[in-house]
Amino acid sequence: MPVALNNTQLEILKLFRNDQSEEELQEIKSLLIAYLADKVTMEADKAFDEKGYSDSIFEKWKKEHFRKIA
């Protein structure tokens, strides 16, 4: 079953119509990863601010074990 590409995927394909070297591909991957990591960090910061969490709650969470045994 074919899957349609979204607008972001189509724009990226347009940008890279020509072959890229392996080094250039790695640079592009690194840029995309950094961009997405920044977005996640900004969303996490926003959520922490909205909920009024402090650094102390984050430190507490780091020490807790969240895995549940079924």
mmCIF file as Biopython writes it, N, C-alpha, C and O atoms, coordinates in Angstrom:
data_model
#
loop_
_atom_site.group_PDB
_atom_site.id
_atom_site.type_symbol
_atom_site.label_atom_id
_atom_site.label_alt_id
_atom_site.label_comp_id
_atom_site.label_asym_id
_atom_site.label_entity_id
_atom_site.label_seq_id
_atom_site.pdbx_PDB_ins_code
_atom_site.Cartn_x
_atom_site.Cartn_y
_atom_site.Cartn_z
_atom_site.occupancy
_atom_site.B_iso_or_equiv
_atom_site.auth_seq_id
_atom_site.auth_asym_id
_atom_site.pdbx_PDB_model_num
ATOM 1   N N  . MET A ? 1  ? 0.839  -1.176 0.000  1.0 0.0 1  A 1 
ATOM 2   C CA . MET A ? 1  ? 0.000  0.000  0.000  1.0 0.0 1  A 1 
ATOM 3   C C  . MET A ? 1  ? 0.887  1.243  0.000  1.0 0.0 1  A 1 
ATOM 4   O O  . MET A ? 1  ? 1.665  1.433  0.935  1.0 0.0 1  A 1 
ATOM 5   N N  . PRO A ? 2  ? 0.791  2.094  -1.025 1.0 0.0 2  A 1 
ATOM 6   C CA . PRO A ? 2  ? 1.631  3.292  -1.097 1.0 0.0 2  A 1 
ATOM 7   C C  . PRO A ? 2  ? 1.274  4.299  -0.012 1.0 0.0 2  A 1 
ATOM 8   O O  . PRO A ? 2  ? 0.117  4.441  0.384  1.0 0.0 2  A 1 
ATOM 9   N N  . VAL A ? 3  ? 2.304  4.989  0.451  1.0 0.0 3  A 1 
ATOM 10  C CA . VAL A ? 3  ? 2.116  6.018  1.472  1.0 0.0 3  A 1 
ATOM 11  C C  . VAL A ? 3  ? 2.495  7.364  0.854  1.0 0.0 3  A 1 
ATOM 12  O O  . VAL A ? 3  ? 3.561  7.499  0.254  1.0 0.0 3  A 1 
ATOM 13  N N  . ALA A ? 4  ? 1.628  8.344  1.002  1.0 0.0 4  A 1 
ATOM 14  C CA . ALA A ? 4  ? 1.901  9.678  0.461  1.0 0.0 4  A 1 
ATOM 15  C C  . ALA A ? 4  ? 2.934  10.388 1.326  1.0 0.0 4  A 1 
ATOM 16  O O  . ALA A ? 4  ? 2.957  10.234 2.547  1.0 0.0 4  A 1 
ATOM 17  N N  . LEU A ? 5  ? 3.775  11.160 0.677  1.0 0.0 5  A 1 
ATOM 18  C CA . LEU A ? 5  ? 4.760  11.954 1.408  1.0 0.0 5  A 1 
ATOM 19  C C  . LEU A ? 5  ? 4.103  13.232 1.903  1.0 0.0 5  A 1 
ATOM 20  O O  . LEU A ? 5  ? 3.223  13.793 1.249  1.0 0.0 5  A 1 
ATOM 21  N N  . ASN A ? 6  ? 4.555  13.687 3.088  1.0 0.0 6  A 1 
ATOM 22  C CA . ASN A ? 6  ? 4.023  14.947 3.594  1.0 0.0 6  A 1 
ATOM 23  C C  . ASN A ? 6  ? 4.805  16.116 2.989  1.0 0.0 6  A 1 
ATOM 24  O O  . ASN A ? 6  ? 5.796  15.907 2.289  1.0 0.0 6  A 1 
ATOM 25  N N  . ASN A ? 7  ? 4.362  17.334 3.258  1.0 0.0 7  A 1 
ATOM 26  C CA . ASN A ? 7  ? 4.985  18.529 2.661  1.0 0.0 7  A 1 
ATOM 27  C C  . ASN A ? 7  ? 6.461  18.660 3.017  1.0 0.0 7  A 1 
ATOM 28  O O  . ASN A ? 7  ? 7.268  19.053 2.174  1.0 0.0 7  A 1 
ATOM 29  N N  . THR A ? 8  ? 6.820  18.337 4.250  1.0 0.0 8  A 1 
ATOM 30  C CA . THR A ? 8  ? 8.220  18.426 4.671  1.0 0.0 8  A 1 
ATOM 31  C C  . THR A ? 8  ? 9.077  17.469 3.869  1.0 0.0 8  A 1 
ATOM 32  O O  . THR A ? 8  ? 10.146 17.844 3.388  1.0 0.0 8  A 1 
ATOM 33  N N  . GLN A ? 9  ? 8.618  16.237 3.719  1.0 0.0 9  A 1 
ATOM 34  C CA . GLN A ? 9  ? 9.375  15.236 2.964  1.0 0.0 9  A 1 
ATOM 35  C C  . GLN A ? 9  ? 9.545  15.666 1.507  1.0 0.0 9  A 1 
ATOM 36  O O  . GLN A ? 9  ? 10.621 15.503 0.931  1.0 0.0 9  A 1 
ATOM 37  N N  . LEU A ? 10 ? 8.490  16.210 0.916  1.0 0.0 10 A 1 
ATOM 38  C CA . LEU A ? 10 ? 8.571  16.658 -0.472 1.0 0.0 10 A 1 
ATOM 39  C C  . LEU A ? 10 ? 9.573  17.790 -0.638 1.0 0.0 10 A 1 
ATOM 40  O O  . LEU A ? 10 ? 10.338 17.804 -1.602 1.0 0.0 10 A 1 
ATOM 41  N N  . GLU A ? 11 ? 9.575  18.744 0.298  1.0 0.0 11 A 1 
ATOM 42  C CA . GLU A ? 11 ? 10.514 19.867 0.219  1.0 0.0 11 A 1 
ATOM 43  C C  . GLU A ? 11 ? 11.952 19.391 0.356  1.0 0.0 11 A 1 
ATOM 44  O O  . GLU A ? 11 ? 12.837 19.889 -0.340 1.0 0.0 11 A 1 
ATOM 45  N N  . ILE A ? 12 ? 12.195 18.442 1.237  1.0 0.0 12 A 1 
ATOM 46  C CA . ILE A ? 12 ? 13.547 17.904 1.405  1.0 0.0 12 A 1 
ATOM 47  C C  . ILE A ? 12 ? 13.997 17.202 0.126  1.0 0.0 12 A 1 
ATOM 48  O O  . ILE A ? 12 ? 15.144 17.353 -0.293 1.0 0.0 12 A 1 
ATOM 49  N N  . LEU A ? 13 ? 13.113 16.447 -0.486 1.0 0.0 13 A 1 
ATOM 50  C CA . LEU A ? 13 ? 13.455 15.785 -1.748 1.0 0.0 13 A 1 
ATOM 51  C C  . LEU A ? 13 ? 13.802 16.807 -2.838 1.0 0.0 13 A 1 
ATOM 52  O O  . LEU A ? 13 ? 14.726 16.590 -3.623 1.0 0.0 13 A 1 
ATOM 53  N N  . LYS A ? 14 ? 13.075 17.898 -2.884 1.0 0.0 14 A 1 
ATOM 54  C CA . LYS A ? 14 ? 13.359 18.941 -3.870 1.0 0.0 14 A 1 
ATOM 55  C C  . LYS A ? 14 ? 14.743 19.549 -3.649 1.0 0.0 14 A 1 
ATOM 56  O O  . LYS A ? 14 ? 15.457 19.846 -4.607 1.0 0.0 14 A 1 
ATOM 57  N N  . LEU A ? 15 ? 15.117 19.731 -2.383 1.0 0.0 15 A 1 
ATOM 58  C CA . LEU A ? 15 ? 16.416 20.335 -2.067 1.0 0.0 15 A 1 
ATOM 59  C C  . LEU A ? 15 ? 17.580 19.449 -2.495 1.0 0.0 15 A 1 
ATOM 60  O O  . LEU A ? 15 ? 18.656 19.945 -2.830 1.0 0.0 15 A 1 
ATOM 61  N N  . PHE A ? 16 ? 17.363 18.156 -2.483 1.0 0.0 16 A 1 
ATOM 62  C CA . PHE A ? 16 ? 18.462 17.214 -2.716 1.0 0.0 16 A 1 
ATOM 63  C C  . PHE A ? 16 ? 18.242 16.368 -3.961 1.0 0.0 16 A 1 
ATOM 64  O O  . PHE A ? 16 ? 18.372 15.144 -3.927 1.0 0.0 16 A 1 
ATOM 65  N N  . ARG A ? 17 ? 17.909 17.034 -5.055 1.0 0.0 17 A 1 
ATOM 66  C CA . ARG A ? 17 ? 17.726 16.333 -6.327 1.0 0.0 17 A 1 
ATOM 67  C C  . ARG A ? 17 ? 19.040 15.750 -6.824 1.0 0.0 17 A 1 
ATOM 68  O O  . ARG A ? 17 ? 19.048 14.701 -7.468 1.0 0.0 17 A 1 
ATOM 69  N N  . ASN A ? 18 ? 20.146 16.418 -6.533 1.0 0.0 18 A 1 
ATOM 70  C CA . ASN A ? 18 ? 21.468 15.946 -6.960 1.0 0.0 18 A 1 
ATOM 71  C C  . ASN A ? 18 ? 22.068 15.056 -5.890 1.0 0.0 18 A 1 
ATOM 72  O O  . ASN A ? 18 ? 21.720 15.154 -4.713 1.0 0.0 18 A 1 
ATOM 73  N N  . ASP A ? 19 ? 22.980 14.179 -6.315 1.0 0.0 19 A 1 
ATOM 74  C CA . ASP A ? 19 ? 23.645 13.291 -5.360 1.0 0.0 19 A 1 
ATOM 75  C C  . ASP A ? 19 ? 24.470 14.088 -4.363 1.0 0.0 19 A 1 
ATOM 76  O O  . ASP A ? 19 ? 25.072 15.106 -4.706 1.0 0.0 19 A 1 
ATOM 77  N N  . GLN A ? 20 ? 24.488 13.618 -3.139 1.0 0.0 20 A 1 
ATOM 78  C CA . GLN A ? 20 ? 25.283 14.216 -2.074 1.0 0.0 20 A 1 
ATOM 79  C C  . GLN A ? 20 ? 26.387 13.238 -1.707 1.0 0.0 20 A 1 
ATOM 80  O O  . GLN A ? 20 ? 26.210 12.025 -1.817 1.0 0.0 20 A 1 
ATOM 81  N N  . SER A ? 21 ? 27.515 13.757 -1.275 1.0 0.0 21 A 1 
ATOM 82  C CA . SER A ? 21 ? 28.588 12.881 -0.803 1.0 0.0 21 A 1 
ATOM 83  C C  . SER A ? 21 ? 28.174 12.292 0.546  1.0 0.0 21 A 1 
ATOM 84  O O  . SER A ? 21 ? 27.258 12.793 1.199  1.0 0.0 21 A 1 
ATOM 85  N N  . GLU A ? 22 ? 28.843 11.250 0.944  1.0 0.0 22 A 1 
ATOM 86  C CA . GLU A ? 22 ? 28.550 10.631 2.238  1.0 0.0 22 A 1 
ATOM 87  C C  . GLU A ? 22 ? 28.777 11.625 3.374  1.0 0.0 22 A 1 
ATOM 88  O O  . GLU A ? 22 ? 28.026 11.651 4.349  1.0 0.0 22 A 1 
ATOM 89  N N  . GLU A ? 23 ? 29.820 12.441 3.236  1.0 0.0 23 A 1 
ATOM 90  C CA . GLU A ? 23 ? 30.114 13.452 4.255  1.0 0.0 23 A 1 
ATOM 91  C C  . GLU A ? 23 ? 28.979 14.480 4.339  1.0 0.0 23 A 1 
ATOM 92  O O  . GLU A ? 23 ? 28.571 14.870 5.433  1.0 0.0 23 A 1 
ATOM 93  N N  . GLU A ? 24 ? 28.475 14.913 3.189  1.0 0.0 24 A 1 
ATOM 94  C CA . GLU A ? 24 ? 27.374 15.869 3.176  1.0 0.0 24 A 1 
ATOM 95  C C  . GLU A ? 24 ? 26.112 15.255 3.780  1.0 0.0 24 A 1 
ATOM 96  O O  . GLU A ? 24 ? 25.383 15.934 4.504  1.0 0.0 24 A 1 
ATOM 97  N N  . LEU A ? 25 ? 25.851 13.996 3.496  1.0 0.0 25 A 1 
ATOM 98  C CA . LEU A ? 25 ? 24.689 13.326 4.088  1.0 0.0 25 A 1 
ATOM 99  C C  . LEU A ? 25 ? 24.791 13.279 5.612  1.0 0.0 25 A 1 
ATOM 100 O O  . LEU A ? 25 ? 23.802 13.487 6.314  1.0 0.0 25 A 1 
ATOM 101 N N  . GLN A ? 26 ? 25.981 13.006 6.110  1.0 0.0 26 A 1 
ATOM 102 C CA . GLN A ? 26 ? 26.178 12.969 7.561  1.0 0.0 26 A 1 
ATOM 103 C C  . GLN A ? 26 ? 25.975 14.347 8.173  1.0 0.0 26 A 1 
ATOM 104 O O  . GLN A ? 26 ? 25.413 14.469 9.262  1.0 0.0 26 A 1 
ATOM 105 N N  . GLU A ? 27 ? 26.431 15.389 7.478  1.0 0.0 27 A 1 
ATOM 106 C CA . GLU A ? 27 ? 26.232 16.752 7.964  1.0 0.0 27 A 1 
ATOM 107 C C  . GLU A ? 27 ? 24.745 17.094 8.009  1.0 0.0 27 A 1 
ATOM 108 O O  . GLU A ? 27 ? 24.272 17.699 8.971  1.0 0.0 27 A 1 
ATOM 109 N N  . ILE A ? 28 ? 24.020 16.711 6.979  1.0 0.0 28 A 1 
ATOM 110 C CA . ILE A ? 28 ? 22.586 16.973 6.923  1.0 0.0 28 A 1 
ATOM 111 C C  . ILE A ? 28 ? 21.870 16.235 8.052  1.0 0.0 28 A 1 
ATOM 112 O O  . ILE A ? 28 ? 21.001 16.803 8.713  1.0 0.0 28 A 1 
ATOM 113 N N  . LYS A ? 29 ? 22.229 14.983 8.270  1.0 0.0 29 A 1 
ATOM 114 C CA . LYS A ? 29 ? 21.632 14.217 9.370  1.0 0.0 29 A 1 
ATOM 115 C C  . LYS A ? 29 ? 21.895 14.885 10.704 1.0 0.0 29 A 1 
ATOM 116 O O  . LYS A ? 29 ? 21.002 14.978 11.546 1.0 0.0 29 A 1 
ATOM 117 N N  . SER A ? 30 ? 23.120 15.349 10.898 1.0 0.0 30 A 1 
ATOM 118 C CA . SER A ? 30 ? 23.475 16.011 12.158 1.0 0.0 30 A 1 
ATOM 119 C C  . SER A ? 30 ? 22.658 17.285 12.354 1.0 0.0 30 A 1 
ATOM 120 O O  . SER A ? 30 ? 22.201 17.570 13.461 1.0 0.0 30 A 1 
ATOM 121 N N  . LEU A ? 31 ? 22.475 18.052 11.278 1.0 0.0 31 A 1 
ATOM 122 C CA . LEU A ? 31 ? 21.671 19.275 11.368 1.0 0.0 31 A 1 
ATOM 123 C C  . LEU A ? 31 ? 20.221 18.966 11.723 1.0 0.0 31 A 1 
ATOM 124 O O  . LEU A ? 31 ? 19.622 19.646 12.557 1.0 0.0 31 A 1 
ATOM 125 N N  . LEU A ? 32 ? 19.660 17.938 11.088 1.0 0.0 32 A 1 
ATOM 126 C CA . LEU A ? 32 ? 18.274 17.571 11.373 1.0 0.0 32 A 1 
ATOM 127 C C  . LEU A ? 32 ? 18.121 17.073 12.806 1.0 0.0 32 A 1 
ATOM 128 O O  . LEU A ? 32 ? 17.148 17.410 13.481 1.0 0.0 32 A 1 
ATOM 129 N N  . ILE A ? 33 ? 19.066 16.282 13.268 1.0 0.0 33 A 1 
ATOM 130 C CA . ILE A ? 33 ? 19.017 15.769 14.637 1.0 0.0 33 A 1 
ATOM 131 C C  . ILE A ? 33 ? 19.111 16.921 15.632 1.0 0.0 33 A 1 
ATOM 132 O O  . ILE A ? 33 ? 18.367 16.956 16.612 1.0 0.0 33 A 1 
ATOM 133 N N  . ALA A ? 34 ? 20.016 17.856 15.388 1.0 0.0 34 A 1 
ATOM 134 C CA . ALA A ? 34 ? 20.163 19.010 16.286 1.0 0.0 34 A 1 
ATOM 135 C C  . ALA A ? 34 ? 18.881 19.841 16.299 1.0 0.0 34 A 1 
ATOM 136 O O  . ALA A ? 34 ? 18.441 20.291 17.357 1.0 0.0 34 A 1 
ATOM 137 N N  . TYR A ? 35 ? 18.286 20.044 15.131 1.0 0.0 35 A 1 
ATOM 138 C CA . TYR A ? 35 ? 17.040 20.805 15.035 1.0 0.0 35 A 1 
ATOM 139 C C  . TYR A ? 35 ? 15.931 20.133 15.842 1.0 0.0 35 A 1 
ATOM 140 O O  . TYR A ? 35 ? 15.240 20.790 16.620 1.0 0.0 35 A 1 
ATOM 141 N N  . LEU A ? 36 ? 15.764 18.829 15.656 1.0 0.0 36 A 1 
ATOM 142 C CA . LEU A ? 36 ? 14.709 18.109 16.369 1.0 0.0 36 A 1 
ATOM 143 C C  . LEU A ? 36 ? 14.975 18.059 17.871 1.0 0.0 36 A 1 
ATOM 144 O O  . LEU A ? 36 ? 14.045 18.157 18.672 1.0 0.0 36 A 1 
ATOM 145 N N  . ALA A ? 37 ? 16.238 17.908 18.254 1.0 0.0 37 A 1 
ATOM 146 C CA . ALA A ? 37 ? 16.586 17.898 19.675 1.0 0.0 37 A 1 
ATOM 147 C C  . ALA A ? 37 ? 16.265 19.247 20.319 1.0 0.0 37 A 1 
ATOM 148 O O  . ALA A ? 37 ? 15.783 19.299 21.450 1.0 0.0 37 A 1 
ATOM 149 N N  . ASP A ? 38 ? 16.532 20.328 19.602 1.0 0.0 38 A 1 
ATOM 150 C CA . ASP A ? 38 ? 16.201 21.669 20.117 1.0 0.0 38 A 1 
ATOM 151 C C  . ASP A ? 38 ? 14.698 21.822 20.310 1.0 0.0 38 A 1 
ATOM 152 O O  . ASP A ? 38 ? 14.249 22.394 21.303 1.0 0.0 38 A 1 
ATOM 153 N N  . LYS A ? 39 ? 13.921 21.308 19.356 1.0 0.0 39 A 1 
ATOM 154 C CA . LYS A ? 39 ? 12.469 21.401 19.475 1.0 0.0 39 A 1 
ATOM 155 C C  . LYS A ? 39 ? 11.968 20.623 20.694 1.0 0.0 39 A 1 
ATOM 156 O O  . LYS A ? 39 ? 11.096 21.104 21.418 1.0 0.0 39 A 1 
ATOM 157 N N  . VAL A ? 40 ? 12.505 19.441 20.921 1.0 0.0 40 A 1 
ATOM 158 C CA . VAL A ? 40 ? 12.101 18.637 22.078 1.0 0.0 40 A 1 
ATOM 159 C C  . VAL A ? 40 ? 12.468 19.359 23.369 1.0 0.0 40 A 1 
ATOM 160 O O  . VAL A ? 40 ? 11.676 19.399 24.311 1.0 0.0 40 A 1 
ATOM 161 N N  . THR A ? 41 ? 13.658 19.922 23.409 1.0 0.0 41 A 1 
ATOM 162 C CA . THR A ? 41 ? 14.105 20.650 24.602 1.0 0.0 41 A 1 
ATOM 163 C C  . THR A ? 41 ? 13.197 21.852 24.875 1.0 0.0 41 A 1 
ATOM 164 O O  . THR A ? 41 ? 12.821 22.099 26.021 1.0 0.0 41 A 1 
ATOM 165 N N  . MET A ? 42 ? 12.849 22.592 23.833 1.0 0.0 42 A 1 
ATOM 166 C CA . MET A ? 42 ? 11.974 23.755 24.011 1.0 0.0 42 A 1 
ATOM 167 C C  . MET A ? 42 ? 10.593 23.330 24.513 1.0 0.0 42 A 1 
ATOM 168 O O  . MET A ? 42 ? 10.019 23.990 25.380 1.0 0.0 42 A 1 
ATOM 169 N N  . GLU A ? 43 ? 10.061 22.240 23.978 1.0 0.0 43 A 1 
ATOM 170 C CA . GLU A ? 43 ? 8.754  21.757 24.425 1.0 0.0 43 A 1 
ATOM 171 C C  . GLU A ? 43 ? 8.808  21.272 25.873 1.0 0.0 43 A 1 
ATOM 172 O O  . GLU A ? 43 ? 7.877  21.510 26.642 1.0 0.0 43 A 1 
ATOM 173 N N  . ALA A ? 44 ? 9.895  20.592 26.247 1.0 0.0 44 A 1 
ATOM 174 C CA . ALA A ? 44 ? 10.047 20.133 27.625 1.0 0.0 44 A 1 
ATOM 175 C C  . ALA A ? 44 ? 10.152 21.324 28.577 1.0 0.0 44 A 1 
ATOM 176 O O  . ALA A ? 44 ? 9.527  21.337 29.637 1.0 0.0 44 A 1 
ATOM 177 N N  . ASP A ? 45 ? 10.947 22.322 28.191 1.0 0.0 45 A 1 
ATOM 178 C CA . ASP A ? 45 ? 11.075 23.534 29.016 1.0 0.0 45 A 1 
ATOM 179 C C  . ASP A ? 45 ? 9.725  24.225 29.180 1.0 0.0 45 A 1 
ATOM 180 O O  . ASP A ? 45 ? 9.374  24.677 30.269 1.0 0.0 45 A 1 
ATOM 181 N N  . LYS A ? 46 ? 8.981  24.298 28.092 1.0 0.0 46 A 1 
ATOM 182 C CA . LYS A ? 46 ? 7.660  24.927 28.127 1.0 0.0 46 A 1 
ATOM 183 C C  . LYS A ? 46 ? 6.728  24.171 29.076 1.0 0.0 46 A 1 
ATOM 184 O O  . LYS A ? 46 ? 6.025  24.782 29.880 1.0 0.0 46 A 1 
ATOM 185 N N  . ALA A ? 47 ? 6.728  22.843 28.980 1.0 0.0 47 A 1 
ATOM 186 C CA . ALA A ? 47 ? 5.878  22.027 29.851 1.0 0.0 47 A 1 
ATOM 187 C C  . ALA A ? 47 ? 6.276  22.202 31.314 1.0 0.0 47 A 1 
ATOM 188 O O  . ALA A ? 47 ? 5.408  22.316 32.180 1.0 0.0 47 A 1 
ATOM 189 N N  . PHE A ? 48 ? 7.579  22.224 31.599 1.0 0.0 48 A 1 
ATOM 190 C CA . PHE A ? 48 ? 8.046  22.410 32.973 1.0 0.0 48 A 1 
ATOM 191 C C  . PHE A ? 48 ? 7.594  23.759 33.512 1.0 0.0 48 A 1 
ATOM 192 O O  . PHE A ? 48 ? 7.154  23.860 34.657 1.0 0.0 48 A 1 
ATOM 193 N N  . ASP A ? 49 ? 7.703  24.794 32.686 1.0 0.0 49 A 1 
ATOM 194 C CA . ASP A ? 49 ? 7.280  26.133 33.116 1.0 0.0 49 A 1 
ATOM 195 C C  . ASP A ? 49 ? 5.776  26.181 33.364 1.0 0.0 49 A 1 
ATOM 196 O O  . ASP A ? 49 ? 5.326  26.749 34.359 1.0 0.0 49 A 1 
ATOM 197 N N  . GLU A ? 50 ? 5.004  25.587 32.464 1.0 0.0 50 A 1 
ATOM 198 C CA . GLU A ? 50 ? 3.545  25.602 32.601 1.0 0.0 50 A 1 
ATOM 199 C C  . GLU A ? 50 ? 3.088  24.844 33.849 1.0 0.0 50 A 1 
ATOM 200 O O  . GLU A ? 50 ? 2.117  25.238 34.495 1.0 0.0 50 A 1 
ATOM 201 N N  . LYS A ? 51 ? 3.780  23.768 34.185 1.0 0.0 51 A 1 
ATOM 202 C CA . LYS A ? 51 ? 3.404  22.957 35.345 1.0 0.0 51 A 1 
ATOM 203 C C  . LYS A ? 51 ? 4.036  23.475 36.633 1.0 0.0 51 A 1 
ATOM 204 O O  . LYS A ? 51 ? 3.695  23.016 37.723 1.0 0.0 51 A 1 
ATOM 205 N N  . GLY A ? 52 ? 4.955  24.428 36.507 1.0 0.0 52 A 1 
ATOM 206 C CA . GLY A ? 52 ? 5.599  24.990 37.692 1.0 0.0 52 A 1 
ATOM 207 C C  . GLY A ? 52 ? 6.617  24.054 38.321 1.0 0.0 52 A 1 
ATOM 208 O O  . GLY A ? 52 ? 6.899  24.159 39.514 1.0 0.0 52 A 1 
ATOM 209 N N  . TYR A ? 53 ? 7.170  23.143 37.537 1.0 0.0 53 A 1 
ATOM 210 C CA . TYR A ? 53 ? 8.170  22.218 38.069 1.0 0.0 53 A 1 
ATOM 211 C C  . TYR A ? 53 ? 9.477  22.952 38.331 1.0 0.0 53 A 1 
ATOM 212 O O  . TYR A ? 53 ? 9.797  23.938 37.667 1.0 0.0 53 A 1 
ATOM 213 N N  . SER A ? 54 ? 10.218 22.460 39.301 1.0 0.0 54 A 1 
ATOM 214 C CA . SER A ? 54 ? 11.514 23.047 39.628 1.0 0.0 54 A 1 
ATOM 215 C C  . SER A ? 54 ? 12.611 22.021 39.341 1.0 0.0 54 A 1 
ATOM 216 O O  . SER A ? 54 ? 12.340 20.862 39.025 1.0 0.0 54 A 1 
ATOM 217 N N  . ASP A ? 55 ? 13.841 22.478 39.458 1.0 0.0 55 A 1 
ATOM 218 C CA . ASP A ? 55 ? 14.966 21.565 39.266 1.0 0.0 55 A 1 
ATOM 219 C C  . ASP A ? 55 ? 14.947 20.429 40.287 1.0 0.0 55 A 1 
ATOM 220 O O  . ASP A ? 55 ? 15.399 19.321 39.998 1.0 0.0 55 A 1 
ATOM 221 N N  . SER A ? 56 ? 14.425 20.706 41.478 1.0 0.0 56 A 1 
ATOM 222 C CA . SER A ? 56 ? 14.420 19.675 42.519 1.0 0.0 56 A 1 
ATOM 223 C C  . SER A ? 56 ? 13.516 18.500 42.145 1.0 0.0 56 A 1 
ATOM 224 O O  . SER A ? 56 ? 13.835 17.356 42.467 1.0 0.0 56 A 1 
ATOM 225 N N  . ILE A ? 57 ? 12.397 18.762 41.474 1.0 0.0 57 A 1 
ATOM 226 C CA . ILE A ? 57 ? 11.521 17.665 41.061 1.0 0.0 57 A 1 
ATOM 227 C C  . ILE A ? 57 ? 12.202 16.833 39.985 1.0 0.0 57 A 1 
ATOM 228 O O  . ILE A ? 57 ? 12.054 15.611 39.952 1.0 0.0 57 A 1 
ATOM 229 N N  . PHE A ? 58 ? 12.950 17.494 39.104 1.0 0.0 58 A 1 
ATOM 230 C CA . PHE A ? 58 ? 13.672 16.768 38.069 1.0 0.0 58 A 1 
ATOM 231 C C  . PHE A ? 58 ? 14.741 15.876 38.697 1.0 0.0 58 A 1 
ATOM 232 O O  . PHE A ? 58 ? 14.914 14.728 38.286 1.0 0.0 58 A 1 
ATOM 233 N N  . GLU A ? 59 ? 15.449 16.396 39.679 1.0 0.0 59 A 1 
ATOM 234 C CA . GLU A ? 59 ? 16.467 15.595 40.370 1.0 0.0 59 A 1 
ATOM 235 C C  . GLU A ? 59 ? 15.822 14.406 41.079 1.0 0.0 59 A 1 
ATOM 236 O O  . GLU A ? 59 ? 16.389 13.313 41.093 1.0 0.0 59 A 1 
ATOM 237 N N  . LYS A ? 60 ? 14.652 14.608 41.662 1.0 0.0 60 A 1 
ATOM 238 C CA . LYS A ? 60 ? 13.932 13.518 42.325 1.0 0.0 60 A 1 
ATOM 239 C C  . LYS A ? 60 ? 13.557 12.448 41.311 1.0 0.0 60 A 1 
ATOM 240 O O  . LYS A ? 60 ? 13.716 11.256 41.573 1.0 0.0 60 A 1 
ATOM 241 N N  . TRP A ? 61 ? 13.054 12.876 40.141 1.0 0.0 61 A 1 
ATOM 242 C CA . TRP A ? 61 ? 12.647 11.926 39.105 1.0 0.0 61 A 1 
ATOM 243 C C  . TRP A ? 61 ? 13.829 11.099 38.601 1.0 0.0 61 A 1 
ATOM 244 O O  . TRP A ? 61 ? 13.684 9.915  38.295 1.0 0.0 61 A 1 
ATOM 245 N N  . LYS A ? 62 ? 14.996 11.733 38.520 1.0 0.0 62 A 1 
ATOM 246 C CA . LYS A ? 62 ? 16.180 11.004 38.042 1.0 0.0 62 A 1 
ATOM 247 C C  . LYS A ? 62 ? 16.530 9.839  38.961 1.0 0.0 62 A 1 
ATOM 248 O O  . LYS A ? 62 ? 17.118 8.852  38.518 1.0 0.0 62 A 1 
ATOM 249 N N  . LYS A ? 63 ? 16.173 9.950  40.231 1.0 0.0 63 A 1 
ATOM 250 C CA . LYS A ? 63 ? 16.511 8.913  41.205 1.0 0.0 63 A 1 
ATOM 251 C C  . LYS A ? 63 ? 15.439 7.844  41.323 1.0 0.0 63 A 1 
ATOM 252 O O  . LYS A ? 63 ? 15.673 6.786  41.906 1.0 0.0 63 A 1 
ATOM 253 N N  . GLU A ? 64 ? 14.272 8.115  40.775 1.0 0.0 64 A 1 
ATOM 254 C CA . GLU A ? 64 ? 13.168 7.156  40.863 1.0 0.0 64 A 1 
ATOM 255 C C  . GLU A ? 64 ? 13.273 6.120  39.764 1.0 0.0 64 A 1 
ATOM 256 O O  . GLU A ? 64 ? 13.909 6.328  38.731 1.0 0.0 64 A 1 
ATOM 257 N N  . HIS A ? 65 ? 12.631 5.004  40.022 1.0 0.0 65 A 1 
ATOM 258 C CA . HIS A ? 65 ? 12.601 3.912  39.051 1.0 0.0 65 A 1 
ATOM 259 C C  . HIS A ? 65 ? 11.176 3.850  38.517 1.0 0.0 65 A 1 
ATOM 260 O O  . HIS A ? 65 ? 10.257 3.486  39.251 1.0 0.0 65 A 1 
ATOM 261 N N  . PHE A ? 66 ? 10.977 4.204  37.234 1.0 0.0 66 A 1 
ATOM 262 C CA . PHE A ? 66 ? 9.646  4.299  36.678 1.0 0.0 66 A 1 
ATOM 263 C C  . PHE A ? 66 ? 9.156  3.001  36.038 1.0 0.0 66 A 1 
ATOM 264 O O  . PHE A ? 66 ? 7.973  2.887  35.715 1.0 0.0 66 A 1 
ATOM 265 N N  . ARG A ? 67 ? 10.011 2.055  35.857 1.0 0.0 67 A 1 
ATOM 266 C CA . ARG A ? 67 ? 9.629  0.818  35.176 1.0 0.0 67 A 1 
ATOM 267 C C  . ARG A ? 67 ? 8.666  0.039  36.046 1.0 0.0 67 A 1 
ATOM 268 O O  . ARG A ? 67 ? 8.911  -0.182 37.232 1.0 0.0 67 A 1 
ATOM 269 N N  . LYS A ? 68 ? 7.556  -0.378 35.431 1.0 0.0 68 A 1 
ATOM 270 C CA . LYS A ? 68 ? 6.551  -1.143 36.158 1.0 0.0 68 A 1 
ATOM 271 C C  . LYS A ? 68 ? 6.682  -2.608 35.782 1.0 0.0 68 A 1 
ATOM 272 O O  . LYS A ? 68 ? 6.918  -2.948 34.622 1.0 0.0 68 A 1 
ATOM 273 N N  . ILE A ? 69 ? 6.529  -3.444 36.747 1.0 0.0 69 A 1 
ATOM 274 C CA . ILE A ? 69 ? 6.567  -4.886 36.509 1.0 0.0 69 A 1 
ATOM 275 C C  . ILE A ? 69 ? 5.124  -5.358 36.356 1.0 0.0 69 A 1 
ATOM 276 O O  . ILE A ? 69 ? 4.280  -5.127 37.222 1.0 0.0 69 A 1 
ATOM 277 N N  . ALA A ? 70 ? 4.865  -6.023 35.235 1.0 0.0 70 A 1 
ATOM 278 C CA . ALA A ? 70 ? 3.501  -6.478 34.938 1.0 0.0 70 A 1 
ATOM 279 C C  . ALA A ? 70 ? 3.150  -7.707 35.728 1.0 0.0 70 A 1 
ATOM 280 O O  . ALA A ? 70 ? 2.041  -8.226 35.603 1.0 0.0 70 A 1 
#
